[in-house]
């Protein structure tokens, strides 16, 4: 039997298998509140060892795309409770991915006079779909020191809200060019205060978010996703071999549930981080076509990772673990249902009708 079907203990969260559903933006919330179709969608995939949700904004200003859900209001908590109840009733386990878009967003998506914020006032190249058509990204407002602290507190509050909503834990989205990644990257963090400059200062925001959420709900229910050297959302990183080992060393004391790596081609760095990290490693491996397939279960057998996350294949095959055990057949992901979206997030923005 493949290692994929051996149970795995994520610091107290027991998984029946090592096949993880990767977080994927779905844009099915109504006024930032989860909907019944979201509960059905996640419950259909409850045979995953672990489901990681789409990115959930921890605050109103953290919204990066239209029709995405939050975890900062009572109504949102109640909506998510319908999702977690459905997944648990189907025998599944589910973590909420907390994602602050930072500079990836647009004022038209935000309430009142809110404006996208970032580590520094550096506009991302390109644009996004706003619900009213495509729009260029805007220059974000640089967070003040006090606002950085307030943002850390927002993540801690959202973590508590996730537990109240019935989630088994949370995954912090430190990848794909969103706010946590913006503090890590060379081209998006131009700060000269304690939150920028040296490697120690550039990892500080992520470490403090990990600390705050761990103190709020316990480190065993907190995880972190990273994607070293991922250029998505106009990110440039030139010191990954120094930055990410320092980050992993700094978060080890919190006893996290897992580290989730989205590879961009550097297996050597993945292996180094695996050796350094004291908990479980979930890997979304680099692939030429952007889709993780059955062949990547070998990464579990050879010890490269403790679990493998699947995205596009889980969209097309809600019962993916059973199909992997049987060796197929597999439905082919339909690119027409999402904008070339993959689990890696390079083009992970789907249409509203994808399934």
Phi, psi and omega in degrees: 000136179297149175303338181303335184252018172269132179303155181223134179261114176262077178052036178116341174268114185271121178258135179283342176209176186249027180256110188254138173275118183288151176293134180218127177299130182239336177055056179239009179280154176250114182053044179070008180254132178303148185244164179302326180295332176290321177298318179295316181301312181288321180297327178299336185249023185289351177282355173300148173302321177209136170260131170248125186289170166304163178297133182241123182287133181278352180204164182300319183287348180277357183290128182253338184221160179289149173063027176262152186271156176244177174219050183227015177218160179299321181295322178293318178301314180296319178297318178291331178298326176296325178289309183294323177299318181294318180293315180293324178296332179270005176089015184261175176233142188215129174253144176269126175272118178269120185228117173261120184294332183062235182286348178273098183172193181201143181304330182293343179270349189254147180287154175059223182256023179296149182225142179306145181239163179204177175298320177218166182277069181237118182283140175280143174292148176094201183199192183210164176279128184255356187100340176240020182114180180285146178216144176292148170298152178253164175288123181286159173273129180293130178295134173285168178303317180295323180288328174300313179298320180294324179293320175301317178296325177299319178297319180296319178296317179296325177296316176298319179298324179297316178296318178299326181281355175100006178291150177281343179175188180228152170242126177276127183273096178256028187232180167058022173084014177271186196305312181300318178294326180296329175286331182281326193280149183296318189274349182250348178243099180252017186292154177243007178266198184289355181257009181205170178102263182290164175302316179302320181284325182288333177275349188302317183298313180298316181298319182288328174293318175299316180299312184296317180289325177295320177292330182285318187230000182096132183301332182293345178252015180240140176222166181227136173251135178227159176216078183305132176066016177285119183277359182304144182062036172061048179258139174233122177233126184245356185230038185298325182293340177260319187294309189285323171300322178295321179295314181297317178301323183286331182268347182307319183297346184275353176062050185292160180295318179190166169246131183246116181252126169263107185286149174236019175120349184261086180293328181299319179292320177304314182294324177295315181293326178298318179294324184284321187286133186273352179252199182282148177246123170258130184242130168254093193291152174292133176223149183296325182261002176081006183239123175286133184235180182304329182296341182278357173295340178297338178293339176277320182292326181267003175084008178298323181217164176269336178206156179239136179260137181241137179246277185306320181294331178285332176295316184277341184225084182302332179261039188307315181304318180295320180291323177294321179295323182275352183080022179114188000284162181239132170291143179274128177305138182261108182299340182290345182269353175203155189288065182067019191298142175225169179295342184280339178089006179295319176221061193263024182259106187272167171285166185287343185258007181293156186224000000 
